[in-house]
Amino acid sequence: MTSSDSFTQTGRTAVQQNIQGILEFLRKYPPFSQMNITHLNYLVNHCTLRFFAQGDPIIAPDDGLIEHFYIVQQGRIVGARSIPQKDQDLAAAAIETTFEITTGECFPIAALLAERPTRTTHLAAEDSFCLLLEKSAFVELVKQCTVFREFCVRGISSLLDQATQQVQLKAVESLGAQHTMEATLAELTLRSPISCTPDFPLYRAVQRMHEQQIGSLAIVDAQDYPIGIFTLRDLRRVIATGEADLQQPISQVMTPDPFYLPSATSAFDAALAMTERHIAHICVVDHRKLVGVISERDLFALQRMDLVHLARTIRHASSLDKLIELRQEVNVLVERMIAHGASPEQITHLITLLNDHSVCRVIELCLEQYGDPGIPFTWLVFGSEGRKEQTLHTDQDNGILFAADNQEQANAIRGKLLPLAKEINLALDKCGFTLCKGNIMAGNPELCLSASEWATRFSKCVRDATPENLLYSTIYFDFRAIWGEDSAVKRLRKDLLESIRHNKAFQRLLANNALQHRPPLGGLFRDFELSKRGAEKDTLDLKTKGLTPFVDGIRVLALSHGIETANTLERIRELVQKRVIERLDGDAYAEAYHFIQLIRMQQHQQQSRHQLPYSNRIYPDELNHLDRRILRESFRQAQRLQSSLTFRYKL
């Protein structure tokens, strides 16, 4: 018997003598915790146990095709590769750790499925025991077990689904009932759409709406494509003008080019669209044919329209006190949305949307209270609000843009707008948008600028890339308008992107700046690198160490490739479409970003529920094993993104 056969026999005997203990071990970790006993028994009965001393190579690229599936029972495995040193001969190399695999995790799935060698050397970082499943048994288990197959094919994505479900269930428990926001408009379109042709007389259209007891009537062309919609709001408008001619064709009083969505759209996204566009009806269109009309009443009946109602109430709040009171309801709504199954992207979009409505109403109330200066201006937002990525924990990052023909006129206008801007900042603070410690607010004279002054400031940031200007770029270059005319803002963004596209030196400096916040991955004995002193001891900052590496890294690529949107996930999708990053990488970055945001929102919800101050810091040791595992993998994806920037910009 060869030494290899002897190791195998000894390892198999070790497993057979402790089958129950190994089963109990596997049940603690996904995906094995989700597998039925038949498949777990098959797995254990085909496993051997192998010991690897610290520093031992386990598998390497030169070993050829992978023959085993490995599960870490005890210890820690690292992926290592050689990298040339900048200051040395190319032959000299250092070892770079690319990933770490700990107890309950497995490897190398991708190489096994692709039937290829591993691309990375796997080393035992400490004395370790691994369960080894032969390739033939691995293939059979993939065929027979849906849970195992899903995990092998989708990897961390399947675990993310489990983690999301856990968060959802916690939110459901606090609400006392479970709802879903995943229902599509196809499921909610319960009756055939009521429509008419453009030449239909107004009186007959109103008669039909009365007979059918509906609040809207779709106007379609010969191919059943909606070219207009007529609602009770339109009817009130027609009557109020005193020019109602009941014989006139409906085409003359309808709202043309109605907003529509495909039937596969979720109820939640439809509710968001209604809120964002201030509409009460949405046409449902498939293959350019009207298949239904969804009203806010339809969604109210299904308990999915709290956000539309809340948004509308905020937009018409009669006073600042009323607005402050309404802002308290946002917390409850966010918790309900989590229970409904909304994604982190949907929830941050929802929070930002309600925040936008609140800011607009604050501006209007301040204009009523302090008087309109008679000068058109645009209210700008930066940072997370500019990216539409706000959570409940947010401060103010805003500014003002106005038109001026020369510097003298700009100074005069600024003098009139600044008192109002400062009152708006103070009112926003009362509503929960805390004053910015860095004074990045419209009441700051340096942020109340004419369009040409903003253009000069942005141009200087790109041209003179000082540390201060690089910091400004990470704040100000994620901007949008939420109140006032936005044509000047669009021109400003277009000119900015054009200047960055032709400035490779600035791109490189921006990329280097994006490497300043490293993901908090630990060393050999800890999963994470934690703060070591003071009140923050044993914590990590989810925003600075988790989200910022993604936001900064993706911003560099987006600005360098002319992508106009500021939202990080939308930027990722456009970068994939432009083939700047691979689709698999884009999906991995998006999922990692999603999960960190989910953990952060869950933390804020708990703090709100217990009336604690908001914080982005967490104690990783308080997370369950599944969340810790996915969080660690999410940080690794941030590390991969930063590594790609290093390679791309030769840093």
Secondary structure, 3 states (H helix, E strand, C coil): CCHHHHHHHHHHHHHHCCHHHHHHHHCCCCCHHHCCHHHHHHHHHCEEEEEECCCCEEECHHHCCCCEEEEEEECEEEEEEEEECCCCCCCCEEEEEEEEEECCCEECHHHHHHCCCCCCEEEECCCEEEEEEEHHHHHHHHHHCHHHHHHHHHCHHHHHHHHHHHHHHHHHHHHCCCCCCCCEHHHHCCCCCCEECCCCEHHHHHHHHHHHCCCEEEEECCCCCEEEEEEHHHHHHHHHHCCCCCCCEHHHCCEECCCEECCCCEHHHHHHHHHHHCCCEEEEEECCEEEEEEEHHHHHHCCCCHHHHHHHHHHCCCCHHHHHHHHHHHHHHHHHHHHHCCCHHHHHHHHHHHHHHHHHHHHHHHHHHHCCCCCCEEEEECHHHHCCCCCCCCECCEEEEECCCCHHHHHHHHHHHHHHHHHHHHHHHHCCCECCCCCCCCCCHHHEEEHHHHHHHHHHHHHCCCHHHHHHHHHHCCCEEEECCCHHHHHHHHHHHHHHHCCHHHHHHHHHHCCCCCCCECCCCCCECCCCCHHHCCCEEHHHHHHHHHHHHHHHHHHHCCCCCCCHHHHHHHHHHCCCCCHHHHHHHHHHHHHHHHHHHHHHHHHHHCCCCCCCEECHHHCCHHHHHHHHHHHHHHHHHHHHHHHHCCC
